[in-house]
């Protein structure tokens, strides 16, 4: 109702943009956590947020890959 279906090119561009944004976010959080560690000798919340983000990213990537392998296993025979 609110959104139209995306074309294949728009889907690819959206995937690239989200990957770039996630990478920039991780770099900024890493820089902030290093700065906080140097200033106060504590890792702080930004380090925890960064680790959770990395775990969610790689965990979901693994699950999506396993799901698509499971779905495609009957098509290859």
N, C-alpha and C positions, 0 to 999 in steps of 0.2 A: 504494500500500500504506500509506504513512504519512500522506498528505495526501488529503483529499477534493477533488473538483472545486469551484472557486469559482463562485459565482453572478455574474451580470453586475454587480450592485451591489457585490459584494466586489471584483471586478476594477477597477471605477472607483475605489473607495476606496483600493485598494492603489496604483494609479497616482498618485492625488493625494498620498498619504502619501509615496511615494518621491520625487516632485517637490519636496515641501516639505522633506523631510530633506536632499535634495541642495542645495537653495537655502541652507538654514541652514548646512550644512557649508562651502559656498563662502564665505559671509559670515564665518564663524569663521576659516577659513584666510586670507582676505584681511586680516582684522583682525590676526591673528598675524603675517603676513608684513610688514604695515606697521609694527607694533610692533618686530619684529626689525630692519627696515631703519632705523628711527629710532634704535634703541639701538646697532647695530653697523655700520651702513652696508653691510650685505650682505643680499641677498634671502632666503637661507636655503632650507631644504628645503620648508617649507610653501608657498612661492610656486610651486615646481616641481610639487608635488603638486596645487595648485589648477589650474595650467595644464594638466596632464595630464588631470585630471578634466573640465575644460571641453572639451578636445579630444575626449575619449572620448564625452562626452555629445552634442556636436553632430555628431560623426562617425557615431555609431550612429543618431542621429535621422535624419540624411540617408540613410543606407543603408536603414533601415527604410521610410522614405517612398518611396525609389526602388524597393524590392522590392514594396511594395504597389501602386505605380503600374504596375509591370511585370506583376504578376499580374492587375490589374483592366483592363488595356488591351483584352483580348478580350471582356470582358463588356459594354462600353459600345457596341459596334458593333451 
